[in-house]
Amino acid sequence: MNEPRPLVAYAFAYVGRQLHSFDELNANAALRRQRGIQLAFEKTSGRHILRTIIDSSTYRAVPFVSREKFRQAINTAREAGADLLLADIQELMTRTRRNRIIECTNALDALDVEIWDASLHRTWRSMTAAERRPLVISAARAAQSRSEAVKAGISLSRAEKSKAPNGNYKKGVLANRRCADQRARRYRDFVLSEMAKLPPGEKLSPSTLATALNAAGLPSARGGRWSHNTAKDLIARVEDMAVAQPLS
């Protein structure tokens, strides 16, 4: 009798801020819930999880199927002759922007690795079009509701800002500078590593850095994509830090 194929588990969640330690990852409710579902599947199915890849992002425009760690999980499963285990495909799609949900379904269809939904004890490939349709519709409706809530929150925030007294302007400027400095310290190693890839004497361009930051899924100040100007400011701050506090 053939042994059941092993599993590579992938858990993903969008977060309000970057998670920097295993303790923070373990404390995240969405990731903890997914891991619980996957471990329960391992126990009831008799399958063995070879490796678990935990992923999180503050950048909500990129769906989970486009994440570098998702591709890593797929490659790991392929090389090990294993299947990929997701806790709840519908939940992952629900957290995806509405205009990217179909992209997720197409990406799952194109994979040459078997994808298991631990909550359903089913593979993606075994689900019929009729079974997938309500999953996609539910995810789209949830994404729309979340988008409307975010827009309402932005409108309220703008209204509150318009009422702020002028005396708070300087405090706001100082707070923004502190945040920018903290972000530069956080991304310093990444920027320096991109600089190190260049030939001697060649400077890192803002556009090149912006492309690298976006590809790595690292969010800008407002949680969106990096532009030429925001990357230019980051380079300047990192260079100032390198002069003030050179690497040992």
Rosetta constraint file for C-alpha pairs under 8 A:
AtomPair CA 4 CA 46 HARMONIC 7.88 0.50
AtomPair CA 4 CA 47 HARMONIC 6.25 0.50
AtomPair CA 5 CA 47 HARMONIC 6.98 0.50
AtomPair CA 5 CA 48 HARMONIC 7.90 0.50
AtomPair CA 5 CA 81 HARMONIC 7.17 0.50
AtomPair CA 5 CA 82 HARMONIC 5.51 0.50
AtomPair CA 5 CA 83 HARMONIC 6.66 0.50
AtomPair CA 6 CA 47 HARMONIC 5.90 0.50
AtomPair CA 6 CA 48 HARMONIC 5.05 0.50
AtomPair CA 6 CA 49 HARMONIC 5.99 0.50
AtomPair CA 6 CA 50 HARMONIC 6.43 0.50
AtomPair CA 6 CA 81 HARMONIC 7.48 0.50
AtomPair CA 6 CA 82 HARMONIC 4.82 0.50
AtomPair CA 6 CA 83 HARMONIC 6.37 0.50
AtomPair CA 7 CA 47 HARMONIC 6.96 0.50
AtomPair CA 7 CA 48 HARMONIC 5.91 0.50
AtomPair CA 7 CA 49 HARMONIC 4.54 0.50
AtomPair CA 7 CA 50 HARMONIC 5.81 0.50
AtomPair CA 7 CA 51 HARMONIC 7.37 0.50
AtomPair CA 7 CA 77 HARMONIC 7.08 0.50
AtomPair CA 7 CA 82 HARMONIC 5.11 0.50
AtomPair CA 7 CA 83 HARMONIC 4.86 0.50
AtomPair CA 7 CA 84 HARMONIC 5.65 0.50
AtomPair CA 7 CA 85 HARMONIC 6.17 0.50
AtomPair CA 8 CA 49 HARMONIC 5.63 0.50
AtomPair CA 8 CA 50 HARMONIC 5.69 0.50
AtomPair CA 8 CA 51 HARMONIC 5.12 0.50
AtomPair CA 8 CA 52 HARMONIC 5.91 0.50
AtomPair CA 8 CA 53 HARMONIC 7.67 0.50
AtomPair CA 8 CA 73 HARMONIC 6.73 0.50
AtomPair CA 8 CA 76 HARMONIC 7.31 0.50
AtomPair CA 8 CA 77 HARMONIC 5.68 0.50
AtomPair CA 8 CA 82 HARMONIC 6.54 0.50
AtomPair CA 8 CA 83 HARMONIC 6.23 0.50
AtomPair CA 8 CA 84 HARMONIC 4.93 0.50
AtomPair CA 8 CA 85 HARMONIC 5.88 0.50
AtomPair CA 9 CA 38 HARMONIC 7.16 0.50
AtomPair CA 9 CA 49 HARMONIC 6.57 0.50
AtomPair CA 9 CA 50 HARMONIC 7.96 0.50
AtomPair CA 9 CA 51 HARMONIC 6.26 0.50
AtomPair CA 9 CA 52 HARMONIC 4.56 0.50
AtomPair CA 9 CA 53 HARMONIC 6.17 0.50
AtomPair CA 9 CA 73 HARMONIC 7.59 0.50
AtomPair CA 9 CA 84 HARMONIC 5.90 0.50
AtomPair CA 9 CA 85 HARMONIC 4.56 0.50
AtomPair CA 9 CA 86 HARMONIC 6.24 0.50
AtomPair CA 10 CA 52 HARMONIC 5.87 0.50
AtomPair CA 10 CA 53 HARMONIC 4.92 0.50
AtomPair CA 10 CA 54 HARMONIC 6.06 0.50
AtomPair CA 10 CA 55 HARMONIC 7.56 0.50
AtomPair CA 10 CA 70 HARMONIC 7.08 0.50
AtomPair CA 10 CA 73 HARMONIC 6.55 0.50
AtomPair CA 10 CA 84 HARMONIC 7.20 0.50
AtomPair CA 10 CA 85 HARMONIC 6.22 0.50
AtomPair CA 10 CA 86 HARMONIC 5.72 0.50
AtomPair CA 10 CA 87 HARMONIC 7.86 0.50
AtomPair CA 11 CA 31 HARMONIC 6.12 0.50
AtomPair CA 11 CA 34 HARMONIC 6.16 0.50
AtomPair CA 11 CA 35 HARMONIC 6.87 0.50
AtomPair CA 11 CA 52 HARMONIC 7.66 0.50
AtomPair CA 11 CA 53 HARMONIC 6.43 0.50
AtomPair CA 11 CA 54 HARMONIC 5.05 0.50
AtomPair CA 11 CA 55 HARMONIC 6.07 0.50
AtomPair CA 11 CA 86 HARMONIC 6.66 0.50
AtomPair CA 11 CA 87 HARMONIC 7.07 0.50
AtomPair CA 12 CA 30 HARMONIC 7.99 0.50
AtomPair CA 12 CA 31 HARMONIC 6.43 0.50
AtomPair CA 12 CA 54 HARMONIC 6.21 0.50
AtomPair CA 12 CA 55 HARMONIC 4.71 0.50
AtomPair CA 12 CA 56 HARMONIC 5.44 0.50
AtomPair CA 12 CA 64 HARMONIC 7.04 0.50
AtomPair CA 12 CA 92 HARMONIC 7.56 0.50
AtomPair CA 13 CA 30 HARMONIC 6.22 0.50
AtomPair CA 13 CA 31 HARMONIC 6.24 0.50
AtomPair CA 13 CA 55 HARMONIC 6.71 0.50
AtomPair CA 13 CA 56 HARMONIC 4.91 0.50
AtomPair CA 13 CA 57 HARMONIC 6.70 0.50
AtomPair CA 13 CA 92 HARMONIC 7.83 0.50
AtomPair CA 14 CA 56 HARMONIC 5.54 0.50
AtomPair CA 14 CA 57 HARMONIC 4.93 0.50
AtomPair CA 14 CA 58 HARMONIC 5.57 0.50
AtomPair CA 14 CA 59 HARMONIC 7.29 0.50
AtomPair CA 14 CA 60 HARMONIC 6.63 0.50
AtomPair CA 14 CA 95 HARMONIC 7.68 0.50
AtomPair CA 15 CA 19 HARMONIC 7.89 0.50
AtomPair CA 15 CA 56 HARMONIC 6.49 0.50
AtomPair CA 15 CA 57 HARMONIC 5.83 0.50
AtomPair CA 15 CA 58 HARMONIC 5.06 0.50
AtomPair CA 16 CA 58 HARMONIC 5.76 0.50
AtomPair CA 17 CA 57 HARMONIC 7.95 0.50
AtomPair CA 17 CA 58 HARMONIC 5.85 0.50
AtomPair CA 18 CA 56 HARMONIC 7.68 0.50
AtomPair CA 18 CA 57 HARMONIC 6.77 0.50
AtomPair CA 18 CA 58 HARMONIC 6.35 0.50
AtomPair CA 19 CA 24 HARMONIC 5.76 0.50
AtomPair CA 19 CA 25 HARMONIC 6.27 0.50
AtomPair CA 19 CA 56 HARMONIC 7.48 0.50
AtomPair CA 20 CA 24 HARMONIC 6.74 0.50
AtomPair CA 20 CA 25 HARMONIC 7.84 0.50
AtomPair CA 21 CA 25 HARMONIC 6.40 0.50
AtomPair CA 22 CA 26 HARMONIC 6.01 0.50
AtomPair CA 23 CA 27 HARMONIC 6.09 0.50
AtomPair CA 24 CA 28 HARMONIC 6.41 0.50
AtomPair CA 25 CA 31 HARMONIC 7.05 0.50
AtomPair CA 25 CA 54 HARMONIC 7.88 0.50
AtomPair CA 26 CA 31 HARMONIC 6.96 0.50
AtomPair CA 26 CA 32 HARMONIC 5.97 0.50
AtomPair CA 27 CA 32 HARMONIC 6.94 0.50
AtomPair CA 28 CA 32 HARMONIC 6.02 0.50
AtomPair CA 29 CA 33 HARMONIC 6.02 0.50
AtomPair CA 30 CA 34 HARMONIC 6.26 0.50
AtomPair CA 31 CA 35 HARMONIC 6.17 0.50
AtomPair CA 31 CA 54 HARMONIC 7.72 0.50
AtomPair CA 32 CA 36 HARMONIC 6.22 0.50
AtomPair CA 33 CA 37 HARMONIC 6.39 0.50
AtomPair CA 34 CA 38 HARMONIC 6.23 0.50
AtomPair CA 34 CA 86 HARMONIC 7.92 0.50
AtomPair CA 34 CA 87 HARMONIC 5.09 0.50
AtomPair CA 34 CA 88 HARMONIC 7.31 0.50
AtomPair CA 35 CA 39 HARMONIC 6.08 0.50
AtomPair CA 35 CA 87 HARMONIC 7.19 0.50
AtomPair CA 36 CA 40 HARMONIC 6.16 0.50
AtomPair CA 37 CA 41 HARMONIC 6.22 0.50
AtomPair CA 37 CA 87 HARMONIC 5.70 0.50
AtomPair CA 37 CA 118 HARMONIC 6.36 0.50
AtomPair CA 37 CA 119 HARMONIC 6.49 0.50
AtomPair CA 38 CA 42 HARMONIC 6.22 0.50
AtomPair CA 38 CA 85 HARMONIC 7.18 0.50
AtomPair CA 38 CA 86 HARMONIC 7.26 0.50
AtomPair CA 38 CA 87 HARMONIC 5.50 0.50
AtomPair CA 38 CA 118 HARMONIC 5.84 0.50
AtomPair CA 39 CA 43 HARMONIC 6.30 0.50
AtomPair CA 40 CA 44 HARMONIC 6.24 0.50
AtomPair CA 41 CA 45 HARMONIC 5.71 0.50
AtomPair CA 41 CA 47 HARMONIC 7.93 0.50
AtomPair CA 41 CA 118 HARMONIC 5.64 0.50
AtomPair CA 41 CA 119 HARMONIC 7.73 0.50
AtomPair CA 41 CA 121 HARMONIC 7.44 0.50
AtomPair CA 42 CA 46 HARMONIC 5.86 0.50
AtomPair CA 42 CA 47 HARMONIC 5.18 0.50
AtomPair CA 42 CA 48 HARMONIC 6.01 0.50
AtomPair CA 42 CA 49 HARMONIC 6.76 0.50
AtomPair CA 43 CA 47 HARMONIC 7.17 0.50
AtomPair CA 53 CA 69 HARMONIC 7.25 0.50
AtomPair CA 53 CA 73 HARMONIC 6.58 0.50
AtomPair CA 54 CA 69 HARMONIC 7.98 0.50
AtomPair CA 55 CA 69 HARMONIC 6.47 0.50
AtomPair CA 55 CA 70 HARMONIC 7.98 0.50
AtomPair CA 57 CA 217 HARMONIC 6.97 0.50
AtomPair CA 57 CA 218 HARMONIC 7.69 0.50
AtomPair CA 58 CA 218 HARMONIC 7.66 0.50
AtomPair CA 58 CA 219 HARMONIC 6.38 0.50
AtomPair CA 58 CA 223 HARMONIC 6.37 0.50
AtomPair CA 59 CA 217 HARMONIC 6.53 0.50
AtomPair CA 59 CA 218 HARMONIC 7.09 0.50
AtomPair CA 59 CA 219 HARMONIC 5.58 0.50
AtomPair CA 59 CA 223 HARMONIC 5.66 0.50
AtomPair CA 59 CA 224 HARMONIC 6.13 0.50
AtomPair CA 59 CA 225 HARMONIC 7.97 0.50
AtomPair CA 60 CA 96 HARMONIC 7.28 0.50
AtomPair CA 60 CA 97 HARMONIC 7.32 0.50
AtomPair CA 60 CA 223 HARMONIC 8.00 0.50
AtomPair CA 60 CA 224 HARMONIC 7.96 0.50
AtomPair CA 61 CA 96 HARMONIC 7.73 0.50
AtomPair CA 61 CA 97 HARMONIC 6.59 0.50
AtomPair CA 61 CA 224 HARMONIC 7.64 0.50
AtomPair CA 62 CA 66 HARMONIC 6.37 0.50
AtomPair CA 62 CA 67 HARMONIC 7.10 0.50
AtomPair CA 62 CA 96 HARMONIC 7.86 0.50
AtomPair CA 62 CA 217 HARMONIC 7.75 0.50
AtomPair CA 63 CA 67 HARMONIC 6.92 0.50
AtomPair CA 63 CA 96 HARMONIC 5.60 0.50
AtomPair CA 63 CA 97 HARMONIC 7.39 0.50
AtomPair CA 63 CA 100 HARMONIC 6.75 0.50
AtomPair CA 63 CA 101 HARMONIC 7.91 0.50
AtomPair CA 63 CA 104 HARMONIC 7.12 0.50
AtomPair CA 64 CA 70 HARMONIC 6.73 0.50
AtomPair CA 64 CA 92 HARMONIC 7.34 0.50
AtomPair CA 64 CA 96 HARMONIC 7.69 0.50
AtomPair CA 64 CA 104 HARMONIC 7.80 0.50
AtomPair CA 65 CA 70 HARMONIC 6.04 0.50
AtomPair CA 65 CA 71 HARMONIC 7.49 0.50
AtomPair CA 65 CA 104 HARMONIC 6.03 0.50
AtomPair CA 65 CA 107 HARMONIC 6.73 0.50
AtomPair CA 65 CA 108 HARMONIC 7.77 0.50
AtomPair CA 66 CA 70 HARMONIC 7.03 0.50
AtomPair CA 66 CA 71 HARMONIC 7.46 0.50
AtomPair CA 67 CA 71 HARMONIC 6.58 0.50
AtomPair CA 67 CA 217 HARMONIC 7.57 0.50
AtomPair CA 68 CA 72 HARMONIC 6.21 0.50
AtomPair CA 68 CA 216 HARMONIC 7.38 0.50
AtomPair CA 69 CA 73 HARMONIC 6.08 0.50
AtomPair CA 70 CA 74 HARMONIC 6.29 0.50
AtomPair CA 71 CA 75 HARMONIC 6.17 0.50
AtomPair CA 72 CA 76 HARMONIC 6.03 0.50
AtomPair CA 73 CA 77 HARMONIC 6.14 0.50
AtomPair CA 73 CA 84 HARMONIC 7.33 0.50
AtomPair CA 74 CA 78 HARMONIC 6.10 0.50
AtomPair CA 74 CA 84 HARMONIC 6.78 0.50
AtomPair CA 74 CA 113 HARMONIC 6.99 0.50
AtomPair CA 75 CA 79 HARMONIC 6.07 0.50
AtomPair CA 76 CA 80 HARMONIC 6.14 0.50
AtomPair CA 77 CA 81 HARMONIC 5.92 0.50
AtomPair CA 77 CA 82 HARMONIC 4.60 0.50
AtomPair CA 77 CA 83 HARMONIC 5.81 0.50
AtomPair CA 77 CA 84 HARMONIC 6.18 0.50
AtomPair CA 77 CA 113 HARMONIC 7.29 0.50
AtomPair CA 78 CA 82 HARMONIC 6.15 0.50
AtomPair CA 78 CA 83 HARMONIC 7.64 0.50
AtomPair CA 78 CA 113 HARMONIC 6.42 0.50
AtomPair CA 82 CA 113 HARMONIC 7.80 0.50
AtomPair CA 83 CA 113 HARMONIC 6.05 0.50
AtomPair CA 83 CA 114 HARMONIC 5.04 0.50
AtomPair CA 83 CA 115 HARMONIC 6.11 0.50
AtomPair CA 83 CA 116 HARMONIC 7.20 0.50
AtomPair CA 84 CA 113 HARMONIC 6.87 0.50
AtomPair CA 84 CA 114 HARMONIC 6.18 0.50
AtomPair CA 84 CA 115 HARMONIC 4.92 0.50
AtomPair CA 84 CA 116 HARMONIC 6.14 0.50
AtomPair CA 85 CA 115 HARMONIC 6.01 0.50
AtomPair CA 85 CA 116 HARMONIC 4.84 0.50
AtomPair CA 85 CA 117 HARMONIC 6.35 0.50
AtomPair CA 85 CA 118 HARMONIC 6.62 0.50
AtomPair CA 86 CA 115 HARMONIC 7.15 0.50
AtomPair CA 86 CA 116 HARMONIC 5.96 0.50
AtomPair CA 86 CA 117 HARMONIC 5.21 0.50
AtomPair CA 86 CA 118 HARMONIC 6.09 0.50
AtomPair CA 87 CA 117 HARMONIC 5.68 0.50
AtomPair CA 87 CA 118 HARMONIC 4.77 0.50
AtomPair CA 87 CA 119 HARMONIC 5.88 0.50
AtomPair CA 88 CA 92 HARMONIC 6.53 0.50
AtomPair CA 88 CA 117 HARMONIC 5.58 0.50
AtomPair CA 88 CA 118 HARMONIC 6.29 0.50
AtomPair CA 88 CA 119 HARMONIC 5.50 0.50
AtomPair CA 88 CA 120 HARMONIC 7.66 0.50
AtomPair CA 89 CA 93 HARMONIC 6.26 0.50
AtomPair CA 89 CA 117 HARMONIC 6.12 0.50
AtomPair CA 90 CA 94 HARMONIC 5.98 0.50
AtomPair CA 90 CA 135 HARMONIC 5.81 0.50
AtomPair CA 90 CA 136 HARMONIC 7.45 0.50
AtomPair CA 90 CA 139 HARMONIC 6.59 0.50
AtomPair CA 91 CA 95 HARMONIC 6.44 0.50
AtomPair CA 91 CA 139 HARMONIC 7.54 0.50
AtomPair CA 92 CA 96 HARMONIC 6.65 0.50
AtomPair CA 93 CA 101 HARMONIC 6.15 0.50
AtomPair CA 93 CA 104 HARMONIC 7.38 0.50
AtomPair CA 93 CA 136 HARMONIC 7.47 0.50
AtomPair CA 93 CA 139 HARMONIC 5.63 0.50
AtomPair CA 94 CA 138 HARMONIC 7.28 0.50
AtomPair CA 94 CA 139 HARMONIC 3.98 0.50
AtomPair CA 94 CA 140 HARMONIC 6.74 0.50
AtomPair CA 94 CA 142 HARMONIC 5.88 0.50
AtomPair CA 94 CA 143 HARMONIC 5.98 0.50
AtomPair CA 95 CA 139 HARMONIC 7.52 0.50
AtomPair CA 95 CA 142 HARMONIC 7.90 0.50
AtomPair CA 95 CA 143 HARMONIC 6.62 0.50
AtomPair CA 96 CA 100 HARMONIC 6.54 0.50
AtomPair CA 96 CA 101 HARMONIC 6.20 0.50
AtomPair CA 96 CA 139 HARMONIC 7.76 0.50
AtomPair CA 96 CA 143 HARMONIC 6.71 0.50
AtomPair CA 97 CA 101 HARMONIC 6.60 0.50
AtomPair CA 97 CA 140 HARMONIC 7.88 0.50
AtomPair CA 97 CA 143 HARMONIC 5.81 0.50
AtomPair CA 98 CA 139 HARMONIC 7.63 0.50
AtomPair CA 98 CA 140 HARMONIC 5.20 0.50
AtomPair CA 98 CA 143 HARMONIC 5.41 0.50
AtomPair CA 98 CA 144 HARMONIC 6.57 0.50
AtomPair CA 100 CA 104 HARMONIC 6.57 0.50
AtomPair CA 101 CA 105 HARMONIC 6.61 0.50
AtomPair CA 101 CA 136 HARMONIC 7.23 0.50
AtomPair CA 101 CA 139 HARMONIC 7.67 0.50
AtomPair CA 101 CA 140 HARMONIC 7.20 0.50
AtomPair CA 102 CA 106 HARMONIC 6.18 0.50
AtomPair CA 102 CA 136 HARMONIC 7.91 0.50
AtomPair CA 103 CA 107 HARMONIC 6.09 0.50
AtomPair CA 104 CA 108 HARMONIC 6.24 0.50
AtomPair CA 105 CA 109 HARMONIC 6.18 0.50
AtomPair CA 106 CA 110 HARMONIC 6.26 0.50
AtomPair CA 107 CA 111 HARMONIC 6.55 0.50
AtomPair CA 108 CA 115 HARMONIC 7.75 0.50
AtomPair CA 108 CA 124 HARMONIC 7.56 0.50
AtomPair CA 109 CA 124 HARMONIC 7.96 0.50
AtomPair CA 109 CA 125 HARMONIC 7.31 0.50
AtomPair CA 114 CA 123 HARMONIC 6.86 0.50
AtomPair CA 114 CA 124 HARMONIC 7.54 0.50
AtomPair CA 114 CA 125 HARMONIC 7.31 0.50
AtomPair CA 115 CA 123 HARMONIC 5.45 0.50
AtomPair CA 115 CA 124 HARMONIC 5.61 0.50
AtomPair CA 115 CA 125 HARMONIC 7.34 0.50
AtomPair CA 116 CA 121 HARMONIC 6.93 0.50
AtomPair CA 116 CA 122 HARMONIC 5.77 0.50
AtomPair CA 116 CA 123 HARMONIC 4.24 0.50
AtomPair CA 116 CA 124 HARMONIC 6.20 0.50
AtomPair CA 117 CA 121 HARMONIC 5.72 0.50
AtomPair CA 117 CA 122 HARMONIC 5.43 0.50
AtomPair CA 117 CA 123 HARMONIC 5.84 0.50
AtomPair CA 117 CA 124 HARMONIC 6.91 0.50
AtomPair CA 118 CA 122 HARMONIC 7.04 0.50
AtomPair CA 122 CA 126 HARMONIC 6.80 0.50
AtomPair CA 122 CA 127 HARMONIC 7.43 0.50
AtomPair CA 123 CA 127 HARMONIC 6.83 0.50
AtomPair CA 127 CA 131 HARMONIC 5.81 0.50
AtomPair CA 127 CA 132 HARMONIC 6.41 0.50
AtomPair CA 128 CA 132 HARMONIC 6.29 0.50
AtomPair CA 129 CA 133 HARMONIC 6.05 0.50
AtomPair CA 130 CA 134 HARMONIC 7.47 0.50
AtomPair CA 131 CA 135 HARMONIC 7.24 0.50
AtomPair CA 132 CA 136 HARMONIC 6.34 0.50
AtomPair CA 133 CA 137 HARMONIC 6.18 0.50
AtomPair CA 134 CA 138 HARMONIC 5.88 0.50
AtomPair CA 135 CA 139 HARMONIC 6.24 0.50
AtomPair CA 136 CA 140 HARMONIC 6.15 0.50
AtomPair CA 137 CA 141 HARMONIC 6.22 0.50
AtomPair CA 138 CA 142 HARMONIC 6.21 0.50
AtomPair CA 139 CA 143 HARMONIC 6.12 0.50
AtomPair CA 140 CA 144 HARMONIC 6.18 0.50
AtomPair CA 141 CA 145 HARMONIC 6.25 0.50
AtomPair CA 142 CA 146 HARMONIC 6.19 0.50
AtomPair CA 143 CA 147 HARMONIC 6.13 0.50
AtomPair CA 144 CA 148 HARMONIC 6.25 0.50
AtomPair CA 145 CA 149 HARMONIC 6.29 0.50
AtomPair CA 146 CA 150 HARMONIC 6.22 0.50
AtomPair CA 147 CA 151 HARMONIC 6.21 0.50
AtomPair CA 148 CA 152 HARMONIC 6.21 0.50
AtomPair CA 149 CA 153 HARMONIC 6.22 0.50
AtomPair CA 150 CA 154 HARMONIC 6.22 0.50
AtomPair CA 151 CA 155 HARMONIC 6.24 0.50
AtomPair CA 152 CA 156 HARMONIC 6.27 0.50
AtomPair CA 153 CA 157 HARMONIC 6.11 0.50
AtomPair CA 154 CA 158 HARMONIC 6.19 0.50
AtomPair CA 155 CA 159 HARMONIC 6.28 0.50
AtomPair CA 156 CA 160 HARMONIC 6.24 0.50
AtomPair CA 157 CA 161 HARMONIC 6.19 0.50
AtomPair CA 158 CA 162 HARMONIC 6.26 0.50
AtomPair CA 159 CA 163 HARMONIC 6.76 0.50
AtomPair CA 160 CA 164 HARMONIC 6.62 0.50
AtomPair CA 164 CA 168 HARMONIC 7.05 0.50
AtomPair CA 165 CA 169 HARMONIC 7.83 0.50
AtomPair CA 167 CA 171 HARMONIC 7.97 0.50
AtomPair CA 168 CA 172 HARMONIC 6.18 0.50
AtomPair CA 169 CA 173 HARMONIC 6.32 0.50
AtomPair CA 170 CA 174 HARMONIC 6.26 0.50
AtomPair CA 171 CA 175 HARMONIC 6.12 0.50
AtomPair CA 172 CA 176 HARMONIC 6.14 0.50
AtomPair CA 173 CA 177 HARMONIC 6.28 0.50
AtomPair CA 174 CA 178 HARMONIC 6.24 0.50
AtomPair CA 175 CA 179 HARMONIC 6.23 0.50
AtomPair CA 176 CA 180 HARMONIC 6.13 0.50
AtomPair CA 177 CA 181 HARMONIC 6.15 0.50
AtomPair CA 178 CA 182 HARMONIC 6.17 0.50
AtomPair CA 179 CA 183 HARMONIC 6.13 0.50
AtomPair CA 180 CA 184 HARMONIC 6.17 0.50
AtomPair CA 180 CA 221 HARMONIC 7.62 0.50
AtomPair CA 180 CA 234 HARMONIC 7.93 0.50
AtomPair CA 181 CA 185 HARMONIC 6.29 0.50
AtomPair CA 181 CA 237 HARMONIC 7.01 0.50
AtomPair CA 182 CA 186 HARMONIC 6.20 0.50
AtomPair CA 183 CA 187 HARMONIC 6.16 0.50
AtomPair CA 183 CA 221 HARMONIC 7.85 0.50
AtomPair CA 184 CA 188 HARMONIC 5.57 0.50
AtomPair CA 184 CA 234 HARMONIC 5.99 0.50
AtomPair CA 184 CA 237 HARMONIC 6.22 0.50
AtomPair CA 184 CA 238 HARMONIC 5.81 0.50
AtomPair CA 185 CA 238 HARMONIC 7.27 0.50
AtomPair CA 187 CA 191 HARMONIC 6.25 0.50
AtomPair CA 188 CA 192 HARMONIC 6.13 0.50
AtomPair CA 188 CA 238 HARMONIC 5.90 0.50
AtomPair CA 189 CA 193 HARMONIC 6.03 0.50
AtomPair CA 190 CA 194 HARMONIC 6.37 0.50
AtomPair CA 191 CA 195 HARMONIC 6.28 0.50
AtomPair CA 191 CA 209 HARMONIC 7.36 0.50
AtomPair CA 191 CA 235 HARMONIC 7.24 0.50
AtomPair CA 191 CA 238 HARMONIC 7.54 0.50
AtomPair CA 192 CA 196 HARMONIC 6.13 0.50
AtomPair CA 193 CA 197 HARMONIC 6.59 0.50
AtomPair CA 194 CA 198 HARMONIC 7.25 0.50
AtomPair CA 194 CA 204 HARMONIC 7.42 0.50
AtomPair CA 194 CA 209 HARMONIC 7.28 0.50
AtomPair CA 195 CA 203 HARMONIC 7.16 0.50
AtomPair CA 195 CA 204 HARMONIC 5.67 0.50
AtomPair CA 198 CA 202 HARMONIC 6.15 0.50
AtomPair CA 198 CA 203 HARMONIC 7.41 0.50
AtomPair CA 198 CA 204 HARMONIC 7.32 0.50
AtomPair CA 204 CA 208 HARMONIC 6.84 0.50
AtomPair CA 204 CA 209 HARMONIC 6.91 0.50
AtomPair CA 205 CA 209 HARMONIC 6.34 0.50
AtomPair CA 205 CA 232 HARMONIC 7.66 0.50
AtomPair CA 206 CA 210 HARMONIC 5.99 0.50
AtomPair CA 206 CA 227 HARMONIC 7.92 0.50
AtomPair CA 206 CA 228 HARMONIC 5.14 0.50
AtomPair CA 206 CA 229 HARMONIC 7.12 0.50
AtomPair CA 206 CA 231 HARMONIC 4.99 0.50
AtomPair CA 206 CA 232 HARMONIC 4.77 0.50
AtomPair CA 206 CA 235 HARMONIC 7.29 0.50
AtomPair CA 207 CA 211 HARMONIC 6.22 0.50
AtomPair CA 207 CA 227 HARMONIC 7.11 0.50
AtomPair CA 207 CA 228 HARMONIC 5.01 0.50
AtomPair CA 207 CA 231 HARMONIC 7.17 0.50
AtomPair CA 208 CA 212 HARMONIC 6.35 0.50
AtomPair CA 209 CA 213 HARMONIC 6.09 0.50
AtomPair CA 209 CA 231 HARMONIC 6.27 0.50
AtomPair CA 210 CA 214 HARMONIC 6.13 0.50
AtomPair CA 210 CA 225 HARMONIC 7.99 0.50
AtomPair CA 210 CA 226 HARMONIC 5.07 0.50
AtomPair CA 210 CA 227 HARMONIC 5.76 0.50
AtomPair CA 210 CA 228 HARMONIC 6.31 0.50
AtomPair CA 210 CA 230 HARMONIC 7.93 0.50
AtomPair CA 210 CA 231 HARMONIC 5.46 0.50
AtomPair CA 211 CA 215 HARMONIC 6.10 0.50
AtomPair CA 211 CA 226 HARMONIC 7.51 0.50
AtomPair CA 212 CA 216 HARMONIC 6.19 0.50
AtomPair CA 213 CA 217 HARMONIC 6.37 0.50
AtomPair CA 213 CA 218 HARMONIC 5.41 0.50
AtomPair CA 213 CA 219 HARMONIC 7.61 0.50
AtomPair CA 213 CA 226 HARMONIC 6.90 0.50
AtomPair CA 214 CA 218 HARMONIC 5.97 0.50
AtomPair CA 214 CA 219 HARMONIC 7.30 0.50
AtomPair CA 214 CA 225 HARMONIC 5.99 0.50
AtomPair CA 214 CA 226 HARMONIC 6.28 0.50
AtomPair CA 219 CA 223 HARMONIC 4.71 0.50
AtomPair CA 219 CA 224 HARMONIC 5.55 0.50
AtomPair CA 219 CA 225 HARMONIC 6.24 0.50
AtomPair CA 219 CA 226 HARMONIC 7.22 0.50
AtomPair CA 220 CA 224 HARMONIC 5.45 0.50
AtomPair CA 220 CA 225 HARMONIC 5.91 0.50
AtomPair CA 220 CA 226 HARMONIC 5.51 0.50
AtomPair CA 220 CA 230 HARMONIC 7.58 0.50
AtomPair CA 226 CA 230 HARMONIC 6.07 0.50
AtomPair CA 226 CA 231 HARMONIC 6.30 0.50
AtomPair CA 227 CA 231 HARMONIC 6.06 0.50
AtomPair CA 228 CA 232 HARMONIC 6.03 0.50
AtomPair CA 229 CA 233 HARMONIC 6.30 0.50
AtomPair CA 230 CA 234 HARMONIC 6.35 0.50
AtomPair CA 231 CA 235 HARMONIC 6.21 0.50
AtomPair CA 232 CA 236 HARMONIC 6.31 0.50
AtomPair CA 233 CA 237 HARMONIC 6.28 0.50
AtomPair CA 234 CA 238 HARMONIC 6.13 0.50
AtomPair CA 235 CA 239 HARMONIC 6.05 0.50
AtomPair CA 236 CA 240 HARMONIC 6.18 0.50
AtomPair CA 237 CA 241 HARMONIC 6.19 0.50
AtomPair CA 238 CA 242 HARMONIC 6.14 0.50
AtomPair CA 239 CA 243 HARMONIC 6.34 0.50
AtomPair CA 240 CA 244 HARMONIC 6.23 0.50
AtomPair CA 241 CA 245 HARMONIC 5.62 0.50
AtomPair CA 241 CA 246 HARMONIC 7.37 0.50
AtomPair CA 242 CA 246 HARMONIC 4.63 0.50
AtomPair CA 242 CA 247 HARMONIC 6.88 0.50
